[in-house]
Amino acid sequence: MTAEKNLQALLAGMHPIQRDGEYVYALWPHGRLLAAGIEAAVREAEGLTVVLPRAEADRQGLTYDFVGAWITLEIHSALEAVGLTAAVSRALTEARISCNVLAGFHHDHLLVPVADAPRAMEVLAELSAHNRQAPRPELLLRSETPEDRDAIIALAADAFAMSPATGLPAKGEPVEAKVLRALFGAKEYLPRFSLVAVLEGEIVGHVISSRGWVGDHELLGLGPIGVTPRLQRQGIGSALVNETIARANAAGESGIALLGSPDYYSRFGFVPAASLGVQAPEADWGDHFQLLPLALWPGGVRGMFRYAEPFTLL
Ligand SMILES: CC(C)(COP(=O)(O)OP(=O)(O)OC[C@H]1O[C@@H](n2cnc3c(N)ncnc32)[C@H](O)[C@@H]1OP(=O)(O)O)[C@@H](O)C(=O)NCCC(=O)NCCS
């Protein structure tokens, strides 16, 4: 996964999340085996400092003063990125909130006094929103060309490095990249529905919809869709879905089916496909199999959705 270095993008997409529970700093007794609950440790000449859940510190009989809430900035920041923690600390200092920063390999973590945690989350959200509003390079949406395909496959490999289906790292090339490669050569490929999002000349997002059917009624099957990990949650995926919907209406398509999170796709008007009489190819997809009926949706379409042939790879 590519790590972000641009400060504005880091702040815009930092996405702070507060972990459950309370955490403390304590000195670990010399010679005692390390306990499983330790979340971070720093070795110094004077001894070993550990950060661990308060309950675990109590269980271990450790003494502590600082009781903190743990906030993770979920963006994948490059270790050599300059300015993120400085900007965050400055905003919290201005709000008179003290803050200890821990840098992990993937993310930065903040420990703030428990009582200040709600305000700290507000301050971070404001800082992030402010950077989202700052002028950004223009996002271009256009149809894919054959020259884009290597970049699209690389983007899919990056976006699906963690499988959204299992939450685990993909083994080898993600299956979504394989499906894409097969779709480009499939009879169900529809050129105007393979869209790229381009930012300053770089392909940062891609969505494809291919021909699918319920019986002999033609629909679109949307997916895979992927956005470069460092630029996720900044509206690029939404722009791609909205452009697909606009093109589908303009082309006289009647509906778009997809497999995905209802939390995400309901904002575009997708509903569980079963509520419209359309069944998922796999029964256990449940409400994750969704359908957007477009202006020309005829009603009365009943049956199981059939994806383009390359989806049999999934
Ligand atoms: C899913 C994906 C395409 C969305 O694109 P994006 O540019 O990150 O999303 P947007 O900025 O347009 O929208 C962000 C919103 O969608 C939500 N969202 C993003 N992915 C989500 C998911 N998998 N489930 C639920 N909500 C999701 C975010 O929480 C955010 O919500 P908010 O606006 O209420 O804060 C992108 O995150 C991605 O490539 N993910 C990895 C690959 C993947 O899972 N593809 C989709 C498989 S169906």
PDBQT file of the ligand as one rigid body, heavy atoms in Angstrom, charges set to zero:
ROOT
HETATM    1  C1  LIG A 401     -15.043   1.717  -1.327  1.00  0.00    +0.000 C 
HETATM    2  C2  LIG A 401     -14.279   2.855  -2.013  1.00  0.00    +0.000 C 
HETATM    3  C3  LIG A 401     -14.342   2.663  -3.522  1.00  0.00    +0.000 C 
HETATM    4  C4  LIG A 401     -14.986   4.176  -1.662  1.00  0.00    +0.000 C 
HETATM    5  O1  LIG A 401     -14.325   5.246  -2.286  1.00  0.00    +0.000 OA
HETATM    6  P1  LIG A 401     -13.876   6.514  -1.429  1.00  0.00    +0.000 P 
HETATM    7  O2  LIG A 401     -13.350   7.535  -2.366  1.00  0.00    +0.000 OA
HETATM    8  O3  LIG A 401     -12.976   6.059  -0.340  1.00  0.00    +0.000 OA
HETATM    9  O4  LIG A 401     -15.270   6.937  -0.785  1.00  0.00    +0.000 OA
HETATM   10  P2  LIG A 401     -15.943   8.391  -0.707  1.00  0.00    +0.000 P 
HETATM   11  O5  LIG A 401     -14.932   9.380  -0.254  1.00  0.00    +0.000 OA
HETATM   12  O6  LIG A 401     -16.678   8.698  -1.933  1.00  0.00    +0.000 OA
HETATM   13  O7  LIG A 401     -16.996   8.138   0.419  1.00  0.00    +0.000 OA
HETATM   14  C5  LIG A 401     -16.513   8.055   1.722  1.00  0.00    +0.000 C 
HETATM   15  C6  LIG A 401     -17.631   7.579   2.580  1.00  0.00    +0.000 C 
HETATM   16  O8  LIG A 401     -17.895   6.244   2.271  1.00  0.00    +0.000 OA
HETATM   17  C7  LIG A 401     -17.730   5.448   3.423  1.00  0.00    +0.000 C 
HETATM   18  N1  LIG A 401     -17.164   4.174   3.013  1.00  0.00    +0.000 N 
HETATM   19  C8  LIG A 401     -16.102   3.962   2.210  1.00  0.00    +0.000 A 
HETATM   20  N2  LIG A 401     -15.927   2.635   2.067  1.00  0.00    +0.000 NA
HETATM   21  C9  LIG A 401     -16.895   2.027   2.784  1.00  0.00    +0.000 A 
HETATM   22  C10 LIG A 401     -17.232   0.675   3.041  1.00  0.00    +0.000 A 
HETATM   23  N3  LIG A 401     -16.550  -0.349   2.512  1.00  0.00    +0.000 N 
HETATM   24  N4  LIG A 401     -18.280   0.433   3.852  1.00  0.00    +0.000 NA
HETATM   25  C11 LIG A 401     -18.999   1.447   4.369  1.00  0.00    +0.000 A 
HETATM   26  N5  LIG A 401     -18.725   2.736   4.165  1.00  0.00    +0.000 NA
HETATM   27  C12 LIG A 401     -17.688   3.027   3.386  1.00  0.00    +0.000 A 
HETATM   28  C13 LIG A 401     -16.795   6.214   4.299  1.00  0.00    +0.000 C 
HETATM   29  O9  LIG A 401     -16.948   5.886   5.648  1.00  0.00    +0.000 OA
HETATM   30  C14 LIG A 401     -17.245   7.631   4.045  1.00  0.00    +0.000 C 
HETATM   31  O10 LIG A 401     -18.417   7.888   4.781  1.00  0.00    +0.000 OA
HETATM   32  P3  LIG A 401     -18.778   9.355   5.290  1.00  0.00    +0.000 P 
HETATM   33  O11 LIG A 401     -18.849  10.210   4.057  1.00  0.00    +0.000 OA
HETATM   34  O12 LIG A 401     -20.094   9.151   5.976  1.00  0.00    +0.000 OA
HETATM   35  O13 LIG A 401     -17.624   9.712   6.178  1.00  0.00    +0.000 OA
HETATM   36  C15 LIG A 401     -12.798   2.960  -1.565  1.00  0.00    +0.000 C 
HETATM   37  O14 LIG A 401     -12.763   3.229  -0.192  1.00  0.00    +0.000 OA
HETATM   38  C16 LIG A 401     -11.967   1.719  -1.860  1.00  0.00    +0.000 C 
HETATM   39  O15 LIG A 401     -11.328   1.630  -2.908  1.00  0.00    +0.000 OA
HETATM   40  N6  LIG A 401     -11.927   0.750  -0.921  1.00  0.00    +0.000 N 
HETATM   41  C17 LIG A 401     -11.117  -0.458  -1.073  1.00  0.00    +0.000 C 
HETATM   42  C18 LIG A 401     -11.695  -1.362  -2.149  1.00  0.00    +0.000 C 
HETATM   43  C19 LIG A 401     -13.159  -1.665  -1.894  1.00  0.00    +0.000 C 
HETATM   44  O16 LIG A 401     -13.566  -2.013  -0.794  1.00  0.00    +0.000 OA
HETATM   45  N7  LIG A 401     -13.978  -1.521  -2.986  1.00  0.00    +0.000 N 
HETATM   46  C20 LIG A 401     -15.417  -1.685  -2.907  1.00  0.00    +0.000 C 
HETATM   47  C21 LIG A 401     -15.855  -3.085  -2.835  1.00  0.00    +0.000 C 
HETATM   48  S1  LIG A 401     -17.646  -3.041  -2.944  1.00  0.00    +0.000 SA
ENDROOT
TORSDOF 0
